[in-house]
Amino acid sequence: METKYKTQEEQIEFLKKHESQMTEYVKSYSEKIKTVTYVWDTIDSGVVGNGTPMGAGVVIDVHGYVNNDSKLDFSIAVNSKLESVDTFEPEQDIYFLSDLSNLAVLKEGE
């Protein structure tokens, strides 16, 4: 299973088209998240597993960090079939891939 976005440039263009939704999703983790920075050269794509040989689809993932602190890093995946921002469903079309223990400090006191 492949994404229609073959090159890294096409994948970056796709993610930048959905950057505001991605940022909104990351910020929803904690009200203490003020800025979100994406590391565009970390983009990768892959099949999402669902227990079947075909998988559940292809996602494009990217790493980033929050509040201008590279120690507060994360990785998210975005459904590569996402066409419209109107059909954007958090936890279905976008979700965290990484362990968020390094962001747990941002949850303290909320």
C-alpha positions as CSV (number, residue, x, y, z in Angstrom):
1,M,0.0,0.0,0.0
2,E,1.4,3.4,-1.0
3,T,0.6,7.0,-0.6
4,K,0.0,9.1,-3.6
5,Y,2.6,11.5,-2.3
6,K,5.7,9.7,-3.6
7,T,8.5,12.3,-2.9
8,Q,9.4,13.9,0.4
9,E,8.6,17.3,-1.2
10,E,5.0,16.1,-2.0
11,Q,4.7,14.8,1.5
12,I,5.8,18.1,3.0
13,E,3.4,20.0,0.8
14,F,0.6,17.7,1.9
15,L,1.4,18.2,5.6
16,K,1.8,21.9,5.2
17,K,-1.7,22.1,3.7
18,H,-2.9,20.6,7.0
19,E,-0.4,22.4,9.3
20,S,-3.0,24.4,11.1
21,Q,-5.0,21.3,12.0
22,M,-1.9,19.5,13.0
23,T,-0.9,22.4,15.3
24,E,-4.4,22.6,16.8
25,Y,-4.2,18.8,17.5
26,V,-0.8,19.1,19.2
27,K,-1.8,22.1,21.2
28,S,-4.9,20.2,22.4
29,Y,-2.6,18.0,24.5
30,S,-1.9,20.8,26.9
31,E,-3.0,24.5,27.3
32,K,0.7,25.1,28.2
33,I,1.7,24.5,24.6
34,K,2.2,27.9,23.0
35,T,4.3,27.1,19.9
36,V,4.7,24.0,17.7
37,T,7.7,23.5,15.4
38,Y,7.9,20.8,12.8
39,V,11.1,19.3,11.7
40,W,10.2,18.9,8.0
41,D,13.2,16.8,7.0
42,T,12.0,14.0,9.4
43,I,9.0,13.0,7.2
44,D,8.4,9.4,6.6
45,S,5.4,7.3,5.4
46,G,4.2,3.8,6.2
47,V,1.3,1.4,6.4
48,V,-0.8,1.5,9.6
49,G,-1.4,-1.9,11.0
50,N,-4.8,-3.2,11.8
51,G,-4.2,-7.0,11.9
52,T,-4.8,-7.6,8.2
53,P,-2.1,-8.1,5.6
54,M,-3.3,-5.0,3.7
55,G,-3.2,-2.7,6.8
56,A,-5.5,0.2,7.5
57,G,-4.0,2.7,5.2
58,V,-0.9,4.9,4.8
59,V,0.1,7.7,7.1
60,I,2.8,10.4,6.8
61,D,4.6,11.1,10.0
62,V,6.7,14.0,11.1
63,H,8.6,14.9,14.2
64,G,8.4,18.2,16.0
65,Y,8.8,20.0,19.4
66,V,6.8,22.5,21.4
67,N,7.5,25.8,23.1
68,N,10.9,26.2,21.3
69,D,12.4,23.4,23.4
70,S,13.7,20.4,21.4
71,K,13.6,18.3,24.6
72,L,9.8,18.6,24.4
73,D,9.5,16.5,21.2
74,F,6.8,14.5,19.6
75,S,5.9,12.6,16.5
76,I,2.5,12.6,14.8
77,A,1.0,10.7,11.9
78,V,-1.5,12.1,9.4
79,N,-3.8,10.0,7.2
80,S,-2.4,10.3,3.7
81,K,-5.9,10.1,2.2
82,L,-7.1,13.2,4.0
83,E,-8.5,15.4,1.3
84,S,-10.3,18.2,3.1
85,V,-9.9,20.1,6.4
86,D,-13.7,19.8,6.8
87,T,-13.4,16.0,7.2
88,F,-10.5,16.1,9.7
89,E,-11.1,13.7,12.6
90,P,-8.6,13.8,15.5
91,E,-7.5,10.3,16.6
92,Q,-8.6,9.0,13.3
93,D,-6.9,11.2,10.7
94,I,-4.1,12.4,13.0
95,Y,-2.6,10.9,16.2
96,F,0.5,10.9,18.2
97,L,3.1,8.2,17.4
98,S,5.6,8.9,20.1
99,D,5.6,8.3,23.8
100,L,4.5,11.6,25.3
101,S,6.2,11.2,28.7
102,N,8.6,14.1,27.8
103,L,5.5,16.3,27.4
104,A,3.9,15.2,30.7
105,V,5.6,18.1,32.5
106,L,3.2,20.3,30.5
107,K,0.2,18.5,31.9
108,E,1.2,19.2,35.5
109,G,-1.0,21.7,37.3
110,E,-3.7,21.7,34.6
